[in-house]
Amino acid sequence: MMNPKKEQLILDLHRIGAIKFGEFKLKSGLTSPFYIDLRGVVSYPDIMTQITDLLLQVLEDKSFDLVTGIPYTALPMAAIVSVKRNKPLIYMRKEAKSYGTKKLIEGNFTAGQTCVVIDDLISTGESKFETAAGLEAGGLKISDIVTVVDRSPNGAELLRQKGYTLTAILHIDEILSVLTAHQWIRDNQRLAVQTFIQATRNVPVKTLAERRQLMTNPLSRKLVDLMIQKESNLILSLDVETSDEFFHILEQTADQIVMVKTHVDILQDFSEDFVKKLTDLCGESQVLIFEDRKFADIGSTVRKQFRSGIYKIADWADFVTVHAIAGEAILDGLFGDLESPRSGFLLAKMSAAGNLISENYTRQVLEIGKNRREVVSGFIGFGENETEIRKLKTKMADDLLLLMPGVNLQAKGDGLGQRYVTAAAAVKGGADGIIVGRGIIQAENPATAAKQYREVAWQNMT
């Protein structure tokens, strides 16, 4: 028989709309038959009391020195537990302060202490892993994670594999049983939720060909078609200063790459002849052109930068890079009313050490890209290792591409702030394309180097 307090909590959460049934589009692109959102419970003191009483009950037999809640929903819950259990509260910022102490973890603690982590629900476990890793990096010990709702297909197992014990007040099966018994949902709704959860247990990673079918952006589809045809996801960053050197390297490597990334303002001898030779060679070799202009101004200014001036980038570049710092309207300035289809990649994370792009900024960039798929093909994003790259990739929809800068055959730096990740780690982590510059253009034989990068990246892709 179910604990009456749990049953009442389920009914109250449903009453205030924290548990919903219908059709809900998830960040992953999947359509879910249910949605749980506990952010609003903070406005219901009686429900907050029910939740924290049950949390305290679960924590009775657990030994810990500190308590934390994952911002934002679980933080007030953890604060109440802290007061009632007389255990210090700490919390981890979503990003470190840029001033003052610049701390990532707020509160008074000592390395070696044990901290229990509280969260509102578990779906994939991603935020739990990130929080635990951050606290452990600060010298704390994490063993227990407690959630209000477990709506995952295998959350406890995922956490157990990492050495953590998950305890949940409510499981989705309990919620469905109570709401069905009280006739708030029908049997077919219950079955739909159970089927959906089971189906997400082992969701296979979509192939490039499968993801292509989801893409509505014509240039995204063109790029993926080329990747599949050439069996390559290699993008050559050709940052040299003369046209002769540029074409000398491009002619040697064109068969191995799907895109050439240019910085035309680096060229000392740029001319209209350069553009004609570039477009002719790329057309013959089936290579797309990617101008790394990093547009970052207001709409009217970037429109002129893109279409006018000496470079007239819109006439010849298939793709360009864009900083979203000016907001979503920059995309209208760039791509509105163009005669030929063009697309952009938004800068989500940079490979330069000490860059000022924050986690919050990255999240907003990903949201803009998701909303503007007709002119955004994906993101430029760097991760220092396979795990960091995967964290970024899981936040992206399947029809958007992740291009990884700072790729080398060996992870190292250049002494000027550039960080590198290996080609294998980049692709295993989820990069759809690798951007390689000096590893190829400074090689004794650029053609051989390009072939080596292509083979390593494509083998790990498939």
N, C-alpha and C positions, 0 to 999 in steps of 0.2 A: 504493500500500500504506500502511496506517495506521501511524503511529508506534507502536511496541510499548509505549512508556511510557503513551501515551494509552489504548491498548487495555486495559492492565492497570489503569489508574485507573478506567475504566468498569466493569470487572468487580468491582473492589473496592468501588466506590460502590454497586453493585447488591447485593453480598454483605452490606454492613452496613445495607441498607434505606434508603439515601439516595435511591435511585431506585425508585419503586414503580409498579405497574400495577394498575388496578381501576377503582373509581368514587369520585371525590373531589369534594366540593362546594367550589367556590371562593368567594372573597369576592364576586365578581361575581354569584353565583347560578348560574353555569354548572356543569355536571357534567363533570369532566375524566377521561379514561381513564388519566392518569398523574399522578404527583406527584413533584417533586424537592425534597428538604429536606436541605441540607448543614450544618445547624446542629450535628449530632452529630459531624462529622468531627474536631472539636477534640479528641475523646477517643481518636483513633486516630493516634498519632505517625507511623506509617509512611505513612498516607494523606496526612497533612498535609505530610510530606516530599515525596511524589510531586507534590502540588498546587503547592507553592512552588517546586520544581525546574522545573516546567513554566512557572510564572509568570515565573521568572527568565530562562528561555529566551526567552519572548515579549518580555521587556523588554530583551534584550541590545542591540538596535539602536535603542532609544528614548532620547531625551535628556530628562532631568528633574532637578529639584533636590530634590523632596520626594515622599514617597509617603503615601497615605492609604487606609484601608479603610473601607467603609461599615458602621457598626455594625449588628448585632453580629457576624454570621458572618464577614465578611471582615476584621475588625480584626486577629485573631491571624495571619491569612495575611499581611497587610500588614506586621505587626511583624517576621515572619521575613524577608520580602523586604527590609525596611529594614536589618536587621542584616547580611544577606549581601551586599547591594548597597552598603552603607555610605552610605545616604541617609537623612536625618532623617525620622522618622515624625510626622505630625500627624493629628488626627482631629476631625471636626465632631460636636458634641453634637446629640442629637435636639432639645434645647431649651437655651437659654442658662441658665447658673447664675443663681440668684436671690440669690446672696451672693458675697462676695469680689470677684474680678475681673469676674464676670458675663460671661465670655467664651463665645462660641459655638464658636470654633476653639481647640483645645488643642495646644500645641507651639510650638516656636521657628521662626519663619519671617519672611520679609521680603516686603513687597509687591513684586509683579513677578516673583517666582519661579514656576517651572513645577511643577505637581504632577500626578502620575499617580494615577488613581482605580482602586482594586481593589474588585470586588464578587463575591459568590458566583454569582449568575445574573442574567439579564435576562429579564423577561417583557413589561412594558409600557414600561420605561425611566423610570418616574416617579421612583423613588428616585435614579436617576443624575442626572436633571435637577435635583432638589431639592438634592442634594449639590454639584453643579457650580455652581449658582447661589449657594449659600451661601459656597463657597470663593471664587468670583469677587467676591462682595460684600466679602470680606475682603482683596481686592487681589491674589489669586493668579491665575495663568493655567492654564487647563485645556484640554487638547487630546486626551489619550489616556485611554480608559476600558477596563479589562481585566476580563473576567469569567471565572469557571471554566466556567460553562455558559451557552450561548445557547439558550434554549428558546422564543424569541419568533419570530413569523412574519416580522417585518421590523425587528428591533431595530437593526441596523447602519444602515439607512436612516433610521429615526427620529432616531438620534443624529447622523447626518451632516447632516441638515437643520438641526440646532442648532449645527453646527460642530465636532462631536466625532468622533473615530475610535474605533470599537469593535473590540477584538480579543478573541476567546474561545478558551479552551483546547479546549473541547469544544462541538460543536453537537449539537442533539437528533437530527439525522439520523445522525450518527456513532454516537451512543449506541444508537439503534435497530438500526443495521447490525451492531454488535458483539454486542449481546444476542441478535439473531436468529441470527447465525452460530454462536453458542455455545449455541443452543437454550434460552435462558432465557426468551424470549418467542416467541409464534407469529406467523405472517405476518398473521393477522387483527388481532392486538394492535398490531402495527407500523402497519398501515393505519389503524386507529382513531385512533392518536395523530397520524399525518400529516394525516388528514382534519380532526381537531379543530383542529390548529394552523392549517391553511389556512383553516378556517371563521372563525377569530378574527382573520384579517388585516384584514378590513374589516367588522367587526360593525356593522350599522346601528343608529343610536340609536333606541330604542323610542319610539313615540308615547305620549301620555298614555293613549289608548284601549288600547293594547297592554299598558302597564304596569298599567292597571286590572285586567286579567284575571289578573294575578299576585297581586293584593291579597286578603288574607283578612280584613282588618280592615274591618268594615261601614262605619265612619265615614270611613275613607280612601276607600273606593269612592264613598260619598255625596259627598264633597268633589270628587273627580275628575269625577264625573257632572255636578256643578253647574258646574265649570270649563268642561267641554266644552259644556254647554248654553248658558251665558251668554257663552261665548267671553271669559272673563276669568280671570286668576290674581291679581287685585288684592285685597289684604287691607287694610282701613282700620283704622289704629290711632287710636281715637277717645278720646284722653286729654284730656278737658275736665272742668270741675269742677261743672257744673250739668246737671240733666236736660234743661232747656229747650234749652240749646246742643247737648247730645248728640243729641237727636231732630231738632233743626233741621237739623243736618248729615247725620245718617243718612238722613233722608227725601229729601234732595237727591241722595244718592250711592248709594242702595241698588241701583239698577238696574245700576250699574257694578261692584259688588264681589261677591265670593263669601263673604267672611267679614268680620265686624266684630270687632276685637280690643279688649276692654274692660279697664279697670283700675277695677273698681267701688269700690275703697277710696279713689279720688281724689274721687269724687262727694261733694259737701257735703250733698246732699239725697236720698241713696239711700233707697228705700222698696220695699215690695212692689209698689206701683203701677208703679215703674220696671221691675221684672222683667216684669210682665204686659204693659206697653206694648212692651218690648223683644222679648219672644217673639212677640207678635202681629204686630208690624211685620216681624220677620225671617221669620216664617212666610209672610206675604203676599208678601214681596219675594224669597223664596228666598235668604236670607242665613243662613249658619251663624254661631254665636256662639262666640267664642274668648276665654276669660278668661285674661289674662296674669298669673296669680297667682304663677308661679315657686315652686311648692311645693319645700321644701328640708329638711324636718324628718324625724324618725323616723315610721314607718308609722302608729302610733296617733295621733300628733299631726296629721299631714296628713289623716287620715281625718275628724277632727273639723273641721278647717279647711275641708275640701271639702264636708262634708255638713251641718254645723251652723252655729252662730253667726248673725249677722244676715244674712249673704249667702246661705247655703245654695246654694253655687255648683253643686253636683251636680244641683240641680233644673232648671237652665236652660242651663248652658254645654255645648255639644257637645264642645269641646276645651279643654284647659288646658295651660299651660307648666309644665315640671318640671325642676328641677335634680337631676342624678343624684348629687350629692355624698354623699347619705345611702345610696347603694347601690341595687341593684335592688329591694330590699324596699319601697322607697317606692311602687313601682307597685302592690304588693299592698295597701298601706294605702289608696291612693287609689281603685283601681278594683275591688277585690275585693268580690263580693256586691252590686254595684249593680243596681238594678231596671231602669234605662235604660242603654243602651250609651253610654259616654263614652270618649274617647281623649286621649292626650297627645302633645305635642311636646317633646322633650328639648333642653335648651340645650347645644349643641355648641361654638359659638364666638360671642362677643359683639361688638357693634359699638362698645362703649365703649373709648376709647383707654386703654391701661395695665391692662386687665382681667387677672385672674390665671389665666384658663383656659389651660392648657398644651397642647401637642400630645399629650402622653401622656394627659392627661385627656380630650381630644377623642376619641382612639382608644378609650378605655374606654367613653365615652358611646355611640359608634357601635356598639360590641359589645353593650351592654345593649339598645339599640333593636332590633338584629337578632334578639336572643334573645326579645324580648317584643313581637312584631308584633301580638299580639291586643289590646294596649292602647296601643301606640305607633304613631302614624301617620308619624312622621318626626322631623325635627330643625330647630331654629332655628340657623342658622349664617351667620356673616358672613365675607366675603372682600373685601379692599380693591380687587381688580380681577378681571377675567375669569379670569386664570390661577389666582389663589388660590382662587376659587370652584370652578373645575373640579377642582383638587386635592382639595378637600373632597368634591365630588360623586362622584368616581371611587372613593372609599372606601365609598360607600353602595350598598346593594342597590337594585334597580330598583323594588321594591314599597314603598319608603319615600320620603317626600317631603321636599324641602329648602325651607324658608321663609326668605327673606332679609330681615333687618331693615336699617335704615340706608339705605333706598333713596330717591333723589331724582332729579330729571331732570338735575341737575348734581352731580358729585362735589365735595363740600365738607364743612366741619365747622361746628359751631354755637358754638364757643368754650367749650363745657361738656364736652368730651371725646367727643361723638358724632362718628363718622366716617360718611361717606356713600359709596355707590357708585351709579352711574347705573342706571336701570331697564333699559336695553338691555344693559349689561355684566352685570348680575345674571342675567338670563334666558339670555343667550348662554353664560355660564359654567356654567349648569345649575340655577339656582334654579327651582323649580316654582311658587312663589308669592312675590310681593313684598309686603312690609309697609311701607305708607306712612302717615305721620302728619301732621307739620306741613306737608309739601308740599301736602296737600289741605285740612286743617282751618284753616290760616292763609291760604289762598288767598282772593282777593277773591270768586271764584265757585267754591265747593267742587265743584259738579256738573261744571263745565267741567274743572277740574283732575283730578278722578277719571276723567273720560272720556279725558283725554289720557294719564294714566298707564296706564289699561287698554289703550288702543290700542297704545302703545309696547311694553308688556310682552307682549301677546298676539301682536303681529306678530313679535316676536323669538322667541317660543315656538314658533311654527309655521313 
